[in-house]
Amino acid sequence: MSENFGHLEQELAHFTRAIGHPARVAVLLAIAKQKKEVEGEVIDVPPLSKSTVIQHLLELKRAGLINGRIFGTKSKYWIDEEKFERFKTLFSEFIQSVEAEQEKQLRS
């Protein structure tokens, strides 16, 4: 069914599924606050347990938004700047498309 949609729709849906949970948004923000990479313990994201944070980190990694190794005290992960930039670009294209369509409707 997804083959019926264009590349923009499919790729944007892939990223938005990954950040479609408030906990994953909180995890991404917590990583961003660390500046570059998180090494050692899994990042602390109140009110989430460490095991819950690990699950969300793995989902973000599957989507490509973060990179690295995620397991207990040997963890090392960071935001994948290239993929994150791609997500930003896709989201901007989406917003521009919606605005263009709305403008067309107003002119009709």
PLY file of the C-alpha trace (Angstrom):
ply
format ascii 1.0
element vertex 108
property float x
property float y
property float z
element edge 107
property int vertex1
property int vertex2
end_header
0.00 0.00 0.00
2.83 2.44 0.75
4.02 1.99 -2.84
1.05 4.18 -3.82
2.74 7.17 -2.20
5.66 9.27 -3.31
9.13 9.36 -1.85
8.39 12.47 0.24
5.37 10.88 1.89
7.12 7.58 2.59
10.35 9.03 3.93
8.62 11.67 6.05
6.26 9.03 7.50
9.29 6.92 8.42
10.80 9.76 10.48
7.54 10.95 11.99
6.73 7.43 13.23
10.03 7.55 15.10
9.22 10.82 16.84
5.51 10.03 17.13
5.83 9.32 20.84
6.44 12.13 23.34
9.05 10.01 25.13
11.14 9.77 21.95
10.91 13.54 21.50
12.12 13.93 25.11
14.97 11.48 24.48
16.09 13.38 21.37
16.00 16.66 23.29
18.01 15.12 26.14
20.65 13.90 23.68
20.77 17.32 22.01
21.42 18.95 25.40
24.51 16.74 25.78
26.03 18.55 22.75
27.86 15.84 20.77
27.56 12.25 21.97
26.43 10.36 25.03
28.89 7.79 26.29
28.58 5.36 29.17
25.29 5.20 31.04
21.99 5.52 29.23
20.83 9.13 29.30
18.52 10.13 32.15
15.09 11.28 30.95
12.69 11.77 33.87
10.12 10.28 34.37
11.24 7.35 32.17
12.99 4.25 33.49
16.36 3.29 31.99
14.82 0.28 30.22
12.13 2.50 28.66
14.76 5.00 27.50
16.72 2.13 25.91
13.62 0.99 24.01
13.05 4.51 22.70
16.72 4.92 21.81
16.52 1.73 19.76
13.45 3.02 17.89
15.22 6.29 17.13
18.24 4.33 15.94
16.09 2.12 13.67
14.74 5.30 12.08
18.27 6.59 11.59
17.82 9.71 13.72
20.49 8.56 16.15
23.55 6.41 15.67
25.87 4.40 17.89
25.81 1.47 20.29
23.10 1.22 22.92
23.50 -1.24 25.75
24.00 -0.46 29.45
27.29 1.00 30.59
28.96 0.50 27.21
26.54 2.80 25.41
27.69 5.46 22.99
25.17 7.26 20.79
24.57 10.59 19.12
22.14 12.38 16.83
22.88 11.49 13.22
23.25 15.02 11.86
22.86 13.99 8.21
19.62 12.07 8.81
18.30 14.76 11.14
19.00 17.38 8.47
17.16 15.19 5.95
14.17 14.99 8.30
14.16 18.79 8.65
14.29 19.22 4.88
11.45 16.77 4.30
9.31 18.38 6.96
9.95 21.83 5.43
8.99 20.51 1.99
5.81 19.07 3.47
4.87 22.36 5.14
5.57 24.26 1.91
3.40 21.82 -0.06
0.51 22.21 2.37
0.81 25.99 2.30
0.94 25.99 -1.52
-2.22 23.88 -1.68
-3.98 26.16 0.78
-2.98 29.18 -1.29
-4.35 27.52 -4.45
-7.65 26.91 -2.67
-7.88 30.55 -1.63
-7.31 31.71 -5.21
-9.97 29.36 -6.64
0 1
1 2
2 3
3 4
4 5
5 6
6 7
7 8
8 9
9 10
10 11
11 12
12 13
13 14
14 15
15 16
16 17
17 18
18 19
19 20
20 21
21 22
22 23
23 24
24 25
25 26
26 27
27 28
28 29
29 30
30 31
31 32
32 33
33 34
34 35
35 36
36 37
37 38
38 39
39 40
40 41
41 42
42 43
43 44
44 45
45 46
46 47
47 48
48 49
49 50
50 51
51 52
52 53
53 54
54 55
55 56
56 57
57 58
58 59
59 60
60 61
61 62
62 63
63 64
64 65
65 66
66 67
67 68
68 69
69 70
70 71
71 72
72 73
73 74
74 75
75 76
76 77
77 78
78 79
79 80
80 81
81 82
82 83
83 84
84 85
85 86
86 87
87 88
88 89
89 90
90 91
91 92
92 93
93 94
94 95
95 96
96 97
97 98
98 99
99 100
100 101
101 102
102 103
103 104
104 105
105 106
106 107
